[in-house]
Amino acid sequence: MTSAPHPTPLTADDDWWRSAVVYQVYVRSFADSNSDGVGDLEGIRQRLPYLRDLGVDALWLTPFYTSPQIDAGYDVADYRDVDPLFGNLGDFDAMITDAHALGLRIIVDLVPNHTSSAHPWFTAALAAGPGSPERERYLFAEGKGEQGELPPNDWESIFGGPAWTRVPDGQWYLHLFDPAQPDLNWRHPEVRAEFEDVLRFWLDRGVDGFRIDVAHGMIKAEGLPDVGFNSMTTGQRQSELLGKGRLPYFDQDEVHDIYRAWRPILDSYPGGRMAVAEAWAETPQRLARYIGPDELHQAFSFDFLDATWSADSFRKVIDTALAESTIVGAPTTWVLSNHDRQRHVTRYGDGEVGLRRARAAALLMLSLPGCAYVYQGEELGLPEVLDLPDELRQDPAFLRTGESRDGCRVPIPWSGELAPYGFGPEGSELSWLPAPATWRALSVAAQAGVAGSTLELYRAALQIRREHPALVGTDGITWLETEPGVLAFRRTAGGAELTCVVNISGAEVTVAGHGRPVVASADLTERGDGHVLPVDAAAWFERR
């Protein structure tokens, strides 16, 4: 399969990613162009003007590759083609051409830790048998016990249960996620060469970057040693150590050799091609190792997503992230929600309280130096859908643990009074997950042009972020003296100042001395020489 001609490049800016706002598109839930109830690439293409007008710089697309869709496309059977569910390579080329013409860059998801069990390599491995070259591309092992009837070790799947499945000839294969997602052996040279070629395939088609799924997971400790506990032996799941401790199958030192081989490939293409790691490490110092001039450009700051609704929690996370950013010489990457985590409106309290806090958190995030990632529907103030019928849930983790990520993946509402709210063409009533009746008031059409709506708050903040001298750069912040429970910091550039104030104190506060307000998550009232900032609200003030 040949690559398409390289689309017309965007304005040459190798550092665009340092302060970009990236919009995460969960492809199957963004826009459906053909009335089958599933989002697709043509649907994205049709909605590109909305994203341009929102004010983002780039889109991150979740996997759209050929896949049995056991894990919503994170089980890839062909890394060089588009699944018919989402379109074809021609649709991808048309979408990226239009995106670039609108000034939007495209980041695609890369899934290198595992393939689908339907991948030709894995079907060949099953057919070839133990000791074959085909099996060496994956992690097959003999079992324990007299007849090899026990798994090779005590490793546990992130989705629950053992991380090993036995095949008819008696061997076991490793899958850190679903059995339909066998882990690759990244010590095998064919695996490394294959993914270097996959990178070039999509770079030749014009993609501007990659989000690396499970970037910490490709290398497993030599000898496949036991962890020493799992949910069957102690009741504690190994996944509870993510970001808190070391596991023999995550964050091994040798994984950095892979990224040191990828970086020259990215650098060989014009326009600042980049990569961002979805990586979990036990310390900020170990996470920082993924970032640098010879490895990846960014790593998600999940600590910001995990911060509790308190000034102390946010202050600690921000200080730590900025300190690490200084050490590695790369910008921090902020995120509040994504396709794997409960939407932050609900995490912050749900209902009116959760929405109020989510709006304030958005202004906090968008005023920080570095790159921000916005999850689709976040700009509409969408909450988690908590009451999906069990029979409609499709997350493979739900079948193994009872925990489901489907509630944050419900298709976003575009317009209309009835579900699925313009998700598909006019008259289409199909949607792979149902949206609640309350979302009619949260649709794009219901909020567009409405003063005070969450959509218009995001649009205003993103325009200011793009144009204000103090927010354009990546310089650090200066914390200001405040009342307990209030966060306030200033950013400056060229004589311009912008101050962000977030009130998490539990009582309204008066803000003065920072200039005029330019955007606020709640209505401000004047008091003397200042402005009253309500509870759970944030505002930006400028002085030039």
N, C-alpha and C positions, 0 to 999 in steps of 0.2 A: 504494500500500500504506500503510495507516494505522498509526500507532504504537499500541502497547498502552498502557493506563492506567499511570501511574507507580506502581510497587509502593510499599508502605509503606516510608518511609525508615528507615534505621538511626538510631541515636542521633546527633544532630547533633554533628559533630566535624570542623571544616574542616581540622584538622591531623593527622588519623589517619595519613596517609601518611608523616609525618615519622619515625616509629619503627616502622612496621608490618613484620611478617614476611609476605611474599607468596609463595604457593606456585604455581609454574608448572605448569599442567596442559597437557601435550601431548595434545590431545583424542583423537587417534586411538589413543593408547596408554595411556589411563588406565583406562577401564572400558567394556565392551561390553554393552549392554542387550538386544540383539536377535539375538545369536548369529551375526552376519555376520563376526566376526573383527576388526572395527574399532570403536574407542571412539566414544562419542557423547554428546550432551548429557543424555539420560536416564540414561546410565551415571554421569555426573558427579553428577547430582541424587541418585541412589541412594547415592552414596558421600560425600555432604556431611557426614554425622555423623562419619565418620572424620577429615575435615579439621578439623572443629570440635574434636574431641577431641585431635587432634595439637597444636592451639594456635596455628594461623596466623590472620592477620587478614583476608587477602584471597586471591583466586585470580586468576592471569593465565591466560586461555585463549588458546591458539594459534588461528589462523584456522579458523572453522567455516562461512565464507560459501560461496555457490555457486561452484564451481570445477571445472575438469577434473582437478585434483589432480596436475598435472605436477610441482609442487614442494610437495607436501603441504599445499596450500591457500594458499600464499603467491603463488598466481596466481589472483587474484580476478576472477570474471566478473560478480558482482552483490554489491555491498557492503551491500545492504539485505535480504538473505535468507539463510537457512540452507541449506547443501547437504543434499540428501536423505540423503547418507551419514551425516550427524550428527543428522538430525531435521528439525524445522521451527521456525518462529517461536513456535508455541505451546509447544514443548519448552523453548525458550530462556526464555520468560516464566515458565514453571513453575519452571525451575531457579533463576533469579535471585530469584524470590519466596521460595523455600525457603532459598536462601543468605542472604538478608537476614534472614529469620526466625531463622536460626541465628547471626546476628552476623557473617556473612562477606560481604565486599565482592567485587565482580566487576570485573576489568580485562580488556578485550578487546584483541586485536591489531588494529592498523590498518596497512594496507599501502599507503601513498600514493605510493611512488616509481614503481610500475609496476602495470599491470593484467594480467589474463590476455589472451592473444591471442584468446580466445573472448568477451571483453567486447564488448558491442554497439558501443561507440565504436570499437574497433579493427577490427571487421569492416566497419563503415561507412567507416573510413579506407581500408581496402584496396579497397573497391568504388568509392570516390569518385575516387581517382587523384591524381596530383601537383598541388600548388597548391590543393587543395580545403580548405575550412574544416574538414572532418573530420580531415584529416591534421595540421592545426595543433595538435591536442590532444596529439599525440605528437611524437617527434623523428625526422622523416624528413629525409633529405639526399641530395644527388647524390653519386655515387661519384667517385673519382679515376681517372686513366688515360684513354686515348684514347676508350674507350667506356663510361667510368664503371664499369669492371669491378672496381675496387679499392675497399675500404671508405673512407668519408670521412676517417677518421683512424686512428691506431694504438691506439685504446682497446681494452681487453681485458676480457672478461667475468670476473667474480669466480669463475664456475664453470669457467673455462678457455676458451681460444680467443678469436676476435674478438668484440667487443661489437656487431657489426653483422650484419644479415641482409638480403640483397637480395630484393626482391619482383619479380614478373614484369614490371612496367612499368619496371624499371631502377633505381628509387630504393632506398635502404637505410633501415632503421629501427634505432634504438638499443635495445639490451637489455643492461644491466649484469649481468644474471644469465642465465637461460635464454632462448632465442629465443621461448619461449611466454610471456615476461614483458616485453612492450614498455614502455619508459620513457615516462612522461607528460611533457608540456611544462608545467612549473609556472610559466612566464611567461604562460600563457594564462589569461585571467580565468574561462573556463568551468570549467577544472580546479579553480581555487581555490574557486569557488562550490560546485562539486559536493561537495568534501570537507568544506566547512563544513556543508553540509546533511547529509552522512553522520554527522558528529559529533553533530548535533542528533538525528538519527534514533535513535541508540543511547543518547544521554543521556536522551531521552524514554522509552526502555524501561527506564531505571533503572541503566545501567552506571555504575560509580563511577570509571572511569578508562580510559586507553588506553596501550598500549605501542606506540610509534611505530617500525615496522620501517624500517631504513635511513634513520633520521632525518636523516642528514648528506648524503643523496644527491639530493634532489629538484631542486636547481638545478645546472645545468652551466655552465661558463665560456662567456662570449659567444664566438662564432666557432668553438667546438668545437676548440680547439687540440690538437696532438699532445702526448702525454706525453714522447716522445723515446726510449722503449724499450718493449719487451714481450718475452714469452717467446720469440717467433719471432726477434727481432733480437739479443738478448743472453743469452737463457736465464733471465733474471730475470722472474718474474711481477709485474705491477703490483700485485696484491693484497698483495704482501709489504710495500708501503708503508703499509698500513692501520695507523693509530695511530703511524706513524713519519715520515710525510712528506705533502706536499700533492699531490693529484691534481686535474686540472681538472674532474673530474666528482664530486668529493666535498668537503664542508665549505666550500662557497662562502659568502661573507658574506651574500648575498641570501636564503639559506635562513631566516635569522632573521626576515625579514619575515613569513614564513608563520606562524611560531609566535606572533609578536606579534598576528596576526589571530585565532589560535585561542584565546589565553588569555582574552579577554573572554567567549567562548562558554562555556568551562569555568566561569568565575567566575559566570556568570549562573544557574547551577544550584546548588541547596543541597547541603550535605553534604560539601563538600571534594572536588569532582570534580578529577581529576588526570591528568597525562600524564608518562610516562617515556620517555626517548629511548634507542634503540639507536643510538648515535653513535660514530664513530671520528674522532679528530682527532690532529694531529701533536704537540700539547702539551696538558698539563692545563689551561693557560689558555684554549686554544681550545675544549676540551670544556666548560669552565665557562660559556662564553657561551650554551650551550643552556638554562641553568638561571637562573631569576630570577623576580621578581614579575610581569614582563611577558612571559615566555616559558614554558618547560616547568618542571615541578616537580622532576624528577629526570633523571639520566643514569646509565646503568650504569657502574660502576667496573670495567672489564675488566682494569685493571692488577692488581687483587686476584686475579682469576681466573688471571692469567698469572704471578703471583709463584711463584718457585721455592721448594722446601722448605728454606728457610733463614731464620734469624732476621733477618739483614740485609735480605733481600729483602722480607719482610713488613713490617719496621719502616719501610723506605723508602716502600713503597706506602701504608701507613697514614698516615704523617706527611704525605705529599704530598696525599692525598685529603682529610684533615681540614683542612689549610691552605686548600685550594681551597674546601672547604665553608664555612669561615669568611668567605672573601672574598665569595661569592655569597649567603650567608645562607640556604642550603638544605642539607638533610642529605645525607651521602654514601650511596650505594646500593651495597651489597656483594653479590657473587655468586661462587659457587664452580663452578657447572656450569650448563649450559643445553642446549637442543635442538640447538645448532650446534657444541658442543665436546665433546671426549672427557671422560667422567665423571672426576671428580677422584680417585676411588679408584684408577683406573688411571694417571692422570697422576702420582700421588704414589708409584708403584712397583708397583701391582697386588698381588693376593694379600693376605696378612696384613699386610705392611708398609704397603701402600696403604690398607687399611681402617683401620689404627691411626692413620695420619696424617690420613686424612679425618675421623675422629671428633674428633681434636684440632683440626683446622681449623674444624670446625663450632662448637666452643665458642669459638674465637677470633672467628669472624665474628659469632656471636650475642651476644657481649659488647661489640661495638663500637657506638658511637652512630650512629644513622641507621637506614636501612631495609635489611632483608636479604631476598634472593630465594632461595628453596629450590626446586631443580628436582625434579620428581616422581621418587620412588625414591631420592633422596639420603638420605632419612630411614631407608631400609632398608639403606644401605651397598652399593647396587648398583654393580658394576663395569661398564666398557665391555664389550660383546660383540664380541670381535675376530675371531671365526671364522664370521661369517655367510656362507653360500654366495653367490657373486657373482650367481647368477641370481635371488636373492631380494631383493637390494638395490634400493631404489627412489629413492635420492637422485639427482637429475639431475646433480649434480656428479661422481658416480662415473663416468658415461658419458664425461665430458669430461676428467677429470683422474685418475681412478683413486682419488680420495679420497672417502670416504663418511662421512656423519653418521648412518647407520642404526644403528650400534652403540650409540648413546646413546638411541635411540628405541624400543627393544624394549619391548613392553607390560609393565607392572610386575606382579609376582606378588602375588596376594591370599591364596590358600589352596590346599591340596591337595598331593598328592605328584607329580602329573604336569602337564606343560605343557598348556595355558597358565595353570595355577595360578589358576583362578577369575577369569580376565579377563572371561569371558562368563558367561551364566546357567549353572546347574548342568547338566552334561552336554555343554556346548559345547566342541568341540575346536579351534575355528578361532581363528587369531591371525595378523594380517597379517605379523608377523615372529616367528620362533620364539625362545622363551626357553630358555636352557641348563638342563641337569639340575641344576646346582649351585644354581639359584635356589630350589629347594624349601625350603632352609634359610633363605632370606632373605625369605620371604613375610611379609605382614602377620600372618597367623595364627600363623606359626612364631615370630614375635618378640613379639607382643603379650603383655604381662604377664610377660615373661621378664627378670629382673633382669640388667642388663649388656648387653642387646641394643641395637643401634643405634637402633631405633625408640623404645625406652624412654629412651635418652639424649636424643634430640631432644624427646620429650614433656616430660621433666624440665626440660631447658634452656629450652624455650619457656614453660613455666609460670613458671619463676623470672623469665625476662625480662619476662613480662607483669606480675608482681606485685612484684618487688623495687624499692624506691624508687630505688636507684642506677642501675637499667637502664631505668626507665620514661621518663626524660627524654632529651634529645638533647645534654646537656652533654658536653664533651670528656673526654679521658683524661689521666692523669698517669703517665708512664713511671717505673718503679722500677729501682733499681740491681740488676743480676743477674750471674750467671756468664755467660761467653761462650756464645752459642748458646741462651740462654733469654730469652724475652719475658715481661715482667710489667708490667701497668698496672693502675691503680686508677680506679674511678668512684665518685663520692660524691654523695649527695643527702640533705638533711634529717638529717644525723648518721649515715646508713647508708653503709657502704662495701662494695664488691664488687671483689675483685681477681682478675684472670685471669692465670694463669701457663701458658706453653706451653714445653715442653722439647724443643728441636730440637738439643740439644748433642751427642747421641751417647752420653751416659752418664746414669744416673739422678742426680737432684739432690734435695736436701732443702729443702723449702719451710717456712718458719716466720715467724711474726709477722704473719700476715694474717687470723687468725681461724679459724673452723671451715670445713671443706670442705662445699660444698652440692651440687656435682655434679662428676664427673670422667669423662674419657673412658677411663680405665683404673683398675684397682684401686690404691688408695693404702694404704701401710702406715705406721704411726706410728714415728717415730724421735726420741727425746728429746721436745723441745717442738714438733716439726714433723712433716711428712709426707713420705715418699719419693714423688717423682713420676717414673714410669718414662720411658724414652726414647720420643719421639714421642707424648707424652701431654699433655693439658691439664686444668686443674682451676680451678674457681671457689671462692673463699674469701670469707666474709662476716664483717663485724664491725659491730655496732650499738651 
